[in-house]
Amino acid sequence: MCAILIRLCTYIGLLVISVSSLAAIEVHEFDNDVDRKRYQTFIDEMRCPKCQNQNLAGTNSPIAEDLRRELVFMIKDGKSDKEIVDFMVERYGEFILYRPRLSPATMLLWGAPVILLISGVVLLLLIVRKRRRLEVETGIDIGLSSAERERLASLLNPPANKETAEKANKKSKQEKK
């Protein structure tokens, strides 16, 4: 019984391991190292139109395979980087680029972080200014009360002798009640 169980586990393990061998690996031959690096850069920086948030290198969808094959042909034909990017954008839109180009259609995309940062700083300044004005007008410090300040001062700067320390402790206990 034990030998059968060991043999069954071995077969299941081999089956699981063999499934990974079904993954296809694309091998493209380039004339030089520069073209290979260009290809790798393109498939890392271009998004798969079907897979939404995966680059061309990280997906095995049919359209990604076609795009990788098209990239190989364009690189081997001697197309420039700009020509390749223009072709892809014309065919699939700005979505294919992880870093879309600056254009009127993408101004909000590129400007939104700056606008939000400036808005946050302005809002923070307005809140601080309003709070300070409220403190000056009412004469009330929104932070610590005077008793709390005295207690904090006594804790941070302990008195030199025991008598003043005992008085400060009695005073703070009376204020708590």
ROGU-233313 format. One record per residue (C-alpha): residue in three letters; x, y, z; residue number from 1. Coordinates in nm, 2 decimals. Example, Ala and Ser with C-alpha at 12.3 -4.5 7.8 and 13.67 -1.06 7.14 Angstrom:
+-----+--------+--------+--------+-----+
!   r !     xx !     yy !     zz !   k !
+-----+--------+--------+--------+-----+
! ala !   1.23 !  -0.45 !   0.78 !   1 !
! ser !   1.37 !  -0.11 !   0.71 !   2 !
+-----+--------+--------+--------+-----+
// end
This chain:
+-----+--------+--------+--------+-----+
!   r !     xx !     yy !     zz !   k !
+-----+--------+--------+--------+-----+
! met !   0.00 !   0.00 !   0.00 !   1 !
! cys !   0.28 !   0.24 !   0.09 !   2 !
! ala !   0.47 !   0.17 !  -0.23 !   3 !
! ile !   0.15 !   0.24 !  -0.44 !   4 !
! leu !   0.11 !   0.57 !  -0.26 !   5 !
! ile !   0.47 !   0.67 !  -0.32 !   6 !
! arg !   0.44 !   0.58 !  -0.68 !   7 !
! leu !   0.11 !   0.78 !  -0.72 !   8 !
! cys !   0.27 !   1.09 !  -0.55 !   9 !
! thr !   0.57 !   1.05 !  -0.79 !  10 !
! tyr !   0.35 !   1.04 !  -1.10 !  11 !
! ile !   0.14 !   1.34 !  -0.98 !  12 !
! gly !   0.46 !   1.54 !  -0.91 !  13 !
! leu !   0.60 !   1.46 !  -1.25 !  14 !
! leu !   0.27 !   1.56 !  -1.41 !  15 !
! val !   0.27 !   1.89 !  -1.23 !  16 !
! ile !   0.63 !   1.96 !  -1.33 !  17 !
! ser !   0.57 !   1.87 !  -1.69 !  18 !
! val !   0.28 !   2.13 !  -1.72 !  19 !
! ser !   0.54 !   2.41 !  -1.70 !  20 !
! ser !   0.71 !   2.27 !  -2.01 !  21 !
! leu !   0.40 !   2.36 !  -2.21 !  22 !
! ala !   0.48 !   2.73 !  -2.18 !  23 !
! ala !   0.60 !   2.87 !  -2.51 !  24 !
! ile !   0.93 !   3.06 !  -2.52 !  25 !
! glu !   0.98 !   3.30 !  -2.80 !  26 !
! val !   1.33 !   3.33 !  -2.93 !  27 !
! his !   1.42 !   3.61 !  -3.17 !  28 !
! glu !   1.75 !   3.64 !  -3.34 !  29 !
! phe !   1.88 !   3.99 !  -3.39 !  30 !
! asp !   2.18 !   4.10 !  -3.59 !  31 !
! asn !   2.33 !   4.30 !  -3.30 !  32 !
! asp !   2.30 !   4.36 !  -2.93 !  33 !
! val !   2.16 !   4.71 !  -2.98 !  34 !
! asp !   1.85 !   4.57 !  -3.17 !  35 !
! arg !   1.80 !   4.31 !  -2.90 !  36 !
! lys !   1.81 !   4.58 !  -2.63 !  37 !
! arg !   1.57 !   4.80 !  -2.83 !  38 !
! tyr !   1.33 !   4.51 !  -2.86 !  39 !
! gln !   1.35 !   4.44 !  -2.49 !  40 !
! thr !   1.28 !   4.80 !  -2.41 !  41 !
! phe !   0.98 !   4.81 !  -2.63 !  42 !
! ile !   0.82 !   4.50 !  -2.49 !  43 !
! asp !   0.88 !   4.63 !  -2.14 !  44 !
! glu !   0.74 !   4.97 !  -2.20 !  45 !
! met !   0.44 !   4.89 !  -2.41 !  46 !
! arg !   0.11 !   4.77 !  -2.27 !  47 !
! cys !  -0.09 !   4.48 !  -2.40 !  48 !
! pro !  -0.42 !   4.61 !  -2.54 !  49 !
! lys !  -0.61 !   4.30 !  -2.42 !  50 !
! cys !  -0.45 !   4.25 !  -2.07 !  51 !
! gln !  -0.50 !   4.60 !  -1.96 !  52 !
! asn !  -0.22 !   4.64 !  -1.71 !  53 !
! gln !   0.05 !   4.40 !  -1.83 !  54 !
! asn !   0.34 !   4.48 !  -2.06 !  55 !
! leu !   0.40 !   4.29 !  -2.38 !  56 !
! ala !   0.68 !   4.09 !  -2.22 !  57 !
! gly !   0.45 !   3.96 !  -1.94 !  58 !
! thr !   0.16 !   3.82 !  -2.13 !  59 !
! asn !   0.10 !   3.54 !  -2.37 !  60 !
! ser !  -0.22 !   3.67 !  -2.52 !  61 !
! pro !  -0.25 !   3.63 !  -2.90 !  62 !
! ile !  -0.25 !   4.00 !  -2.96 !  63 !
! ala !   0.07 !   4.04 !  -2.75 !  64 !
! glu !   0.24 !   3.77 !  -2.95 !  65 !
! asp !   0.14 !   3.94 !  -3.27 !  66 !
! leu !   0.27 !   4.28 !  -3.14 !  67 !
! arg !   0.60 !   4.12 !  -3.04 !  68 !
! arg !   0.64 !   3.96 !  -3.38 !  69 !
! glu !   0.55 !   4.30 !  -3.55 !  70 !
! leu !   0.82 !   4.47 !  -3.33 !  71 !
! val !   1.08 !   4.22 !  -3.44 !  72 !
! phe !   0.99 !   4.28 !  -3.81 !  73 !
! met !   1.01 !   4.66 !  -3.77 !  74 !
! ile !   1.34 !   4.65 !  -3.58 !  75 !
! lys !   1.49 !   4.42 !  -3.84 !  76 !
! asp !   1.36 !   4.66 !  -4.12 !  77 !
! gly !   1.56 !   4.94 !  -3.96 !  78 !
! lys !   1.26 !   5.15 !  -3.84 !  79 !
! ser !   1.35 !   5.42 !  -3.59 !  80 !
! asp !   1.21 !   5.42 !  -3.23 !  81 !
! lys !   0.98 !   5.71 !  -3.32 !  82 !
! glu !   0.84 !   5.53 !  -3.62 !  83 !
! ile !   0.77 !   5.22 !  -3.42 !  84 !
! val !   0.60 !   5.42 !  -3.14 !  85 !
! asp !   0.40 !   5.62 !  -3.39 !  86 !
! phe !   0.28 !   5.31 !  -3.56 !  87 !
! met !   0.17 !   5.15 !  -3.24 !  88 !
! val !   0.00 !   5.46 !  -3.11 !  89 !
! glu !  -0.18 !   5.51 !  -3.45 !  90 !
! arg !  -0.30 !   5.15 !  -3.44 !  91 !
! tyr !  -0.38 !   5.11 !  -3.07 !  92 !
! gly !  -0.40 !   5.46 !  -2.93 !  93 !
! glu !  -0.20 !   5.62 !  -2.64 !  94 !
! phe !  -0.32 !   5.34 !  -2.41 !  95 !
! ile !  -0.04 !   5.11 !  -2.54 !  96 !
! leu !   0.22 !   5.34 !  -2.39 !  97 !
! tyr !   0.29 !   5.31 !  -2.01 !  98 !
! arg !   0.42 !   5.67 !  -2.03 !  99 !
! pro !   0.19 !   5.85 !  -2.28 ! 100 !
! arg !   0.33 !   6.14 !  -2.47 ! 101 !
! leu !   0.25 !   6.50 !  -2.38 ! 102 !
! ser !  -0.04 !   6.61 !  -2.60 ! 103 !
! pro !  -0.36 !   6.81 !  -2.56 ! 104 !
! ala !  -0.54 !   6.48 !  -2.49 ! 105 !
! thr !  -0.30 !   6.39 !  -2.21 ! 106 !
! met !  -0.25 !   6.73 !  -2.05 ! 107 !
! leu !  -0.48 !   6.65 !  -1.76 ! 108 !
! leu !  -0.31 !   6.32 !  -1.70 ! 109 !
! trp !   0.03 !   6.49 !  -1.68 ! 110 !
! gly !  -0.09 !   6.80 !  -1.50 ! 111 !
! ala !  -0.32 !   6.64 !  -1.24 ! 112 !
! pro !  -0.04 !   6.55 !  -0.99 ! 113 !
! val !   0.09 !   6.91 !  -1.00 ! 114 !
! ile !  -0.25 !   7.06 !  -0.97 ! 115 !
! leu !  -0.33 !   6.83 !  -0.67 ! 116 !
! leu !  -0.01 !   6.92 !  -0.50 ! 117 !
! ile !  -0.06 !   7.29 !  -0.54 ! 118 !
! ser !  -0.42 !   7.26 !  -0.42 ! 119 !
! gly !  -0.31 !   7.07 !  -0.11 ! 120 !
! val !  -0.05 !   7.33 !  -0.02 ! 121 !
! val !  -0.29 !   7.62 !  -0.07 ! 122 !
! leu !  -0.56 !   7.44 !   0.14 ! 123 !
! leu !  -0.31 !   7.37 !   0.42 ! 124 !
! leu !  -0.20 !   7.74 !   0.42 ! 125 !
! leu !  -0.56 !   7.85 !   0.44 ! 126 !
! ile !  -0.64 !   7.62 !   0.73 ! 127 !
! val !  -0.33 !   7.73 !   0.92 ! 128 !
! arg !  -0.40 !   8.10 !   0.86 ! 129 !
! lys !  -0.77 !   8.06 !   0.97 ! 130 !
! arg !  -0.66 !   7.88 !   1.28 ! 131 !
! arg !  -0.41 !   8.15 !   1.37 ! 132 !
! arg !  -0.67 !   8.43 !   1.31 ! 133 !
! leu !  -0.92 !   8.25 !   1.53 ! 134 !
! glu !  -0.66 !   8.23 !   1.81 ! 135 !
! val !  -0.58 !   8.60 !   1.78 ! 136 !
! glu !  -0.94 !   8.71 !   1.76 ! 137 !
! thr !  -1.07 !   8.50 !   2.05 ! 138 !
! gly !  -0.75 !   8.52 !   2.26 ! 139 !
! ile !  -0.79 !   8.15 !   2.33 ! 140 !
! asp !  -0.51 !   7.91 !   2.25 ! 141 !
! ile !  -0.66 !   7.61 !   2.08 ! 142 !
! gly !  -0.37 !   7.40 !   2.20 ! 143 !
! leu !  -0.29 !   7.34 !   2.57 ! 144 !
! ser !  -0.46 !   7.52 !   2.86 ! 145 !
! ser !  -0.25 !   7.72 !   3.10 ! 146 !
! ala !  -0.28 !   7.44 !   3.36 ! 147 !
! glu !  -0.16 !   7.18 !   3.11 ! 148 !
! arg !   0.13 !   7.41 !   3.01 ! 149 !
! glu !   0.24 !   7.44 !   3.37 ! 150 !
! arg !   0.22 !   7.07 !   3.42 ! 151 !
! leu !   0.42 !   7.01 !   3.10 ! 152 !
! ala !   0.68 !   7.26 !   3.21 ! 153 !
! ser !   0.71 !   7.10 !   3.55 ! 154 !
! leu !   0.75 !   6.76 !   3.39 ! 155 !
! leu !   1.01 !   6.88 !   3.14 ! 156 !
! asn !   1.20 !   7.10 !   3.39 ! 157 !
! pro !   1.19 !   6.93 !   3.73 ! 158 !
! pro !   1.24 !   7.17 !   4.03 ! 159 !
! ala !   1.57 !   7.17 !   4.21 ! 160 !
! asn !   1.43 !   7.10 !   4.56 ! 161 !
! lys !   1.16 !   6.86 !   4.69 ! 162 !
! glu !   0.93 !   7.12 !   4.83 ! 163 !
! thr !   0.86 !   7.29 !   4.50 ! 164 !
! ala !   0.82 !   6.95 !   4.33 ! 165 !
! glu !   0.56 !   6.84 !   4.60 ! 166 !
! lys !   0.37 !   7.17 !   4.55 ! 167 !
! ala !   0.36 !   7.12 !   4.17 ! 168 !
! asn !   0.23 !   6.76 !   4.22 ! 169 !
! lys !  -0.04 !   6.88 !   4.46 ! 170 !
! lys !  -0.14 !   7.15 !   4.23 ! 171 !
! ser !  -0.17 !   6.92 !   3.93 ! 172 !
! lys !  -0.38 !   6.67 !   4.14 ! 173 !
! gln !  -0.61 !   6.94 !   4.25 ! 174 !
! glu !  -0.66 !   7.06 !   3.88 ! 175 !
! lys !  -0.74 !   6.70 !   3.78 ! 176 !
! lys !  -1.03 !   6.68 !   4.03 ! 177 !
+-----+--------+--------+--------+-----+
// end
